[in-house]
Amino acid sequence: MGENGKLRVAAIGVGSLGKHHARNYAELAREGRIELVGVCDSNAETSAAVASEHGTSVFTNWHDLHGKVDAVSIATPTEPTARSPAPFSKEASTSLSKSPSPSRSTRLTR
């Protein structure tokens, strides 16, 4: 929790799906329910545009969020998603991902 006692969150991957995570977090922050620490996307222009829209900080490398957040949502393509949540889990942060990690998913066969 932040110094203000609110859950500190960030959205990682703010493209077509993740921008909605950021919007929802921003709404919760305006209501005083959470603290939106920032948004992160490997595309600097995308990250800056979404951050500007919601009045929050810009990150282009999710590693920079370590120690600054209590929870993240991850909406990145499947391969980066497989690598992104692990460090947050090790730090006892909560991560929500739009797709399962390949190491945990079940392969469907015919």
Secondary structure as GFF3:
##gff-version 3
##sequence-region A 1 110
A	DSSP	beta_strand	7	12	.	.	.	ID=ss1
A	DSSP	alpha_helix	18	30	.	.	.	ID=ss2
A	DSSP	beta_strand	34	40	.	.	.	ID=ss3
A	DSSP	alpha_helix	44	54	.	.	.	ID=ss4
A	DSSP	beta_strand	57	59	.	.	.	ID=ss5
A	DSSP	three_ten_helix	62	65	.	.	.	ID=ss6
A	DSSP	beta_strand	71	74	.	.	.	ID=ss7
A	DSSP	alpha_helix	78	83	.	.	.	ID=ss8
A	DSSP	alpha_helix	85	90	.	.	.	ID=ss9
A	DSSP	beta_strand	94	97	.	.	.	ID=ss10
###
